[in-house]
Amino acid sequence: MKLHSFFTNRFLSLEGKLYSGNLTEVQHKIETALDKTSSLIIDLDLLEKFDAAGAYMLYITSENARANNKEIILFCRKNKMVKRIFSFVGIRYCTKIPKVAL
């Protein structure tokens, strides 16, 4: 799993696979990135493999951030697989990066 960080650690792009086999590793990397900011945008467009377990981990990590007065914005503009899984499990995501987040 490759992670790319942009905009002074406020934008994280996940690339490759996010599935039940690597959830702990990816969750730790997201939480480490969130330690450096109060608002983190996670771009999911470059994911090649994604399952419901990965979507649920993102949801739980987002809820934990909110409980700590932080924010995770899940961003997906074009990846149909990610959109389909989010739709299936009922998780909201953004198709445009909110201006206040930049």
C-alpha positions as CSV (number, residue, x, y, z in Angstrom):
1,M,0.0,0.0,0.0
2,K,1.5,3.3,-1.1
3,L,0.5,6.5,0.6
4,H,1.3,9.9,-0.7
5,S,1.1,13.0,1.4
6,F,0.4,16.5,0.0
7,F,-0.6,20.0,1.2
8,T,1.4,19.9,4.4
9,N,0.2,16.5,5.5
10,R,-3.5,17.4,5.1
11,F,-4.1,15.3,1.9
12,L,-3.3,11.6,1.9
13,S,-3.7,9.5,-1.3
14,L,-4.1,5.7,-0.9
15,E,-2.8,3.6,-3.8
16,G,-3.0,-0.1,-4.4
17,K,-5.0,-2.4,-2.1
18,L,-7.1,-1.6,0.9
19,Y,-8.7,-4.8,2.1
20,S,-9.0,-7.2,5.0
21,G,-5.3,-8.3,4.6
22,N,-3.7,-4.9,5.3
23,L,-6.2,-2.9,7.5
24,T,-4.1,-2.6,10.6
25,E,-1.1,-1.3,8.6
26,V,-3.1,1.3,6.7
27,Q,-5.1,2.3,9.7
28,H,-1.9,3.0,11.6
29,K,-0.5,5.1,8.7
30,I,-3.8,7.1,8.6
31,E,-3.7,7.7,12.3
32,T,-0.1,8.8,12.2
33,A,-0.9,11.3,9.4
34,L,-3.9,12.6,11.4
35,D,-1.6,13.2,14.4
36,K,0.0,16.0,12.3
37,T,-3.3,17.8,11.5
38,S,-6.8,18.4,12.6
39,S,-8.3,17.7,9.2
40,L,-7.2,15.0,6.8
41,I,-8.5,14.4,3.2
42,I,-8.0,10.8,2.1
43,D,-8.1,10.3,-1.7
44,L,-9.3,6.8,-2.7
45,D,-9.2,7.2,-6.5
46,L,-6.0,5.2,-6.9
47,L,-7.2,2.1,-5.1
48,E,-7.0,-1.1,-7.2
49,K,-8.5,-3.4,-4.7
50,F,-11.0,-2.4,-2.0
51,D,-13.5,-4.3,0.0
52,A,-16.2,-3.8,2.7
53,A,-13.7,-4.4,5.5
54,G,-11.5,-1.6,4.1
55,A,-14.6,0.7,3.9
56,Y,-15.6,-0.2,7.5
57,M,-12.0,0.6,8.7
58,L,-12.2,4.0,7.1
59,Y,-15.6,4.6,8.7
60,I,-14.4,3.6,12.2
61,T,-11.2,5.6,11.8
62,S,-13.2,8.7,10.8
63,E,-15.6,8.3,13.7
64,N,-12.6,7.9,16.1
65,A,-11.1,11.1,14.7
66,R,-14.4,12.9,15.1
67,A,-14.5,11.8,18.8
68,N,-11.1,13.5,19.2
69,N,-12.2,16.8,17.5
70,K,-10.5,15.9,14.2
71,E,-11.9,15.3,10.8
72,I,-11.3,12.8,8.0
73,I,-12.8,13.5,4.6
74,L,-13.1,10.5,2.4
75,F,-12.6,11.7,-1.2
76,C,-13.4,9.7,-4.4
77,R,-14.0,11.4,-7.7
78,K,-13.8,8.6,-10.3
79,N,-13.1,5.1,-8.8
80,K,-16.3,3.2,-9.6
81,M,-15.3,0.3,-7.4
82,V,-14.8,2.5,-4.3
83,K,-18.1,4.3,-5.0
84,R,-19.9,1.0,-5.4
85,I,-18.6,-0.4,-2.1
86,F,-19.4,2.8,-0.2
87,S,-22.9,2.8,-1.6
88,F,-23.3,-0.9,-0.6
89,V,-22.2,-0.3,3.0
90,G,-23.8,3.1,3.3
91,I,-20.7,5.3,3.9
92,R,-20.7,8.9,2.6
93,Y,-17.8,10.3,0.7
94,C,-17.0,13.6,-1.2
95,T,-16.6,13.9,-4.9
96,K,-15.1,17.4,-4.6
97,I,-12.6,18.6,-2.1
98,P,-14.3,21.1,0.2
99,K,-12.7,24.6,-0.1
100,V,-12.5,24.9,3.7
101,A,-10.3,21.8,3.7
102,L,-7.6,23.2,1.5
